[in-house]
Amino acid sequence: MTADPFEELRRQMIAVIAAETVFLTGELGKASLDRRVLEIMGRVPRHAFVPVELRAYAYANTPLPIGFEKTISQPFIVALMTELTEPQPNARVLEVGTGSGYQAAVLAELAETKA
């Protein structure tokens, strides 16, 4: 079995999101995000949603260009937006204008999906 070369970078990304959340406790009204959101973001391969030449930066807490003058949102913003939707396992989610598809992939793991 081949080790995932991005696994450690995803762990670091989650640590940065958690630290950013603590830093913004006053503005957010909470010191942590839902553990389900963080767990899913720790599994969804963000590198699959960015151009190959930027994959080394895929887990940095920054937006990245994805072409056509569009960007993939920074991980903290994706985590926060996901948290604010409060997706439940039995919820249905319609994501419109997702850009790269990363936000939709995160939401799909948290809510009901229909083929």
Secondary structure per residue as TSV (DSSP state, phi and psi in degrees):
chain	resnum	aa	ss	phi	psi
A	1	M	-	360.0	131.1
A	2	T	-	-86.1	134.4
A	3	A	-	-71.4	145.3
A	4	D	-	-76.1	114.5
A	5	P	T	-67.1	-12.9
A	6	F	T	-102.6	-3.3
A	7	E	H	-57.4	-48.3
A	8	E	H	-64.9	-37.2
A	9	L	H	-65.5	-36.6
A	10	R	H	-65.6	-40.3
A	11	R	H	-61.0	-43.6
A	12	Q	H	-64.1	-39.0
A	13	M	H	-60.2	-44.2
A	14	I	H	-64.3	-39.0
A	15	A	H	-63.0	-39.6
A	16	V	H	-66.9	-42.2
A	17	I	H	-61.2	-44.6
A	18	A	H	-62.0	-42.9
A	19	A	H	-65.7	-42.0
A	20	E	H	-62.0	-39.1
A	21	T	H	-63.3	-45.4
A	22	V	H	-61.0	-44.0
A	23	F	H	-59.0	-35.1
A	24	L	T	-100.2	20.0
A	25	T	H	-50.5	-44.9
A	26	G	H	-59.9	-42.5
A	27	E	H	-76.0	-34.6
A	28	L	H	-87.4	-23.2
A	29	G	T	78.7	11.7
A	30	K	-	-156.6	154.0
A	31	A	S	-98.5	-4.7
A	32	S	S	-151.9	158.1
A	33	L	-	-96.7	162.7
A	34	D	-	-53.6	129.9
A	35	R	H	-59.4	-31.3
A	36	R	H	-62.7	-41.0
A	37	V	H	-61.2	-47.3
A	38	L	H	-66.4	-39.7
A	39	E	H	-62.1	-45.2
A	40	I	H	-65.2	-44.1
A	41	M	H	-64.4	-26.5
A	42	G	T	-74.9	-10.3
A	43	R	T	-109.2	-33.2
A	44	V	S	-68.9	126.9
A	45	P	-	-77.4	86.2
A	46	R	G	-56.4	-31.0
A	47	H	G	-61.9	-23.6
A	48	A	G	-74.2	-10.2
A	49	F	G	-107.3	5.5
A	50	V	S	-120.9	158.1
A	51	P	-	-58.8	147.8
A	52	V	G	-50.8	-41.6
A	53	E	G	-68.5	-11.2
A	54	L	G	-110.4	3.6
A	55	R	G	-59.2	-29.8
A	56	A	G	-63.4	-21.4
A	57	Y	G	-105.4	5.1
A	58	A	T	-58.1	-30.0
A	59	Y	T	-104.9	8.8
A	60	A	S	-72.3	146.6
A	61	N	S	-80.9	66.8
A	62	T	S	-151.4	149.6
A	63	P	-	-68.5	151.9
A	64	L	E	-129.9	144.7
A	65	P	E	-69.6	139.5
A	66	I	E	-121.2	9.1
A	67	G	E	101.6	163.2
A	68	F	T	55.0	35.2
A	69	E	T	59.6	29.8
A	70	K	E	-116.2	159.1
A	71	T	E	-131.2	159.2
A	72	I	E	-92.9	132.2
A	73	S	-	-63.8	153.9
A	74	Q	-	-65.2	147.7
A	75	P	H	-55.0	-41.0
A	76	F	H	-59.6	-41.7
A	77	I	H	-66.3	-40.1
A	78	V	H	-62.5	-44.4
A	79	A	H	-61.6	-44.9
A	80	L	H	-65.2	-46.8
A	81	M	H	-60.3	-40.7
A	82	T	H	-65.0	-45.2
A	83	E	H	-57.0	-44.4
A	84	L	H	-67.3	-25.3
A	85	T	H	-76.5	-18.1
A	86	E	-	48.1	53.6
A	87	P	-	-66.3	133.7
A	88	Q	-	-106.0	154.9
A	89	P	T	-55.6	-29.9
A	90	N	T	-95.7	4.8
A	91	A	-	-78.9	152.9
A	92	R	B	-108.5	136.1
A	93	V	-	-124.1	132.3
A	94	L	-	-113.5	115.2
A	95	E	-	-105.4	116.7
A	96	V	-	-114.0	133.5
A	97	G	S	73.0	37.2
A	98	T	-	-71.9	-13.3
A	99	G	T	75.6	-101.7
A	100	S	T	-77.8	-24.5
A	101	G	S	99.8	-8.1
A	102	Y	H	-62.7	-48.3
A	103	Q	H	-59.6	-42.7
A	104	A	H	-63.2	-38.5
A	105	A	H	-65.2	-39.9
A	106	V	H	-65.1	-48.4
A	107	L	H	-61.4	-38.7
A	108	A	H	-61.1	-30.7
A	109	E	H	-76.8	-20.3
A	110	L	H	-99.6	-19.3
A	111	A	S	-125.4	171.4
A	112	E	B	-64.9	138.1
A	113	T	-	-119.2	142.8
A	114	K	-	-120.6	135.3
A	115	A	-	-83.1	360.0
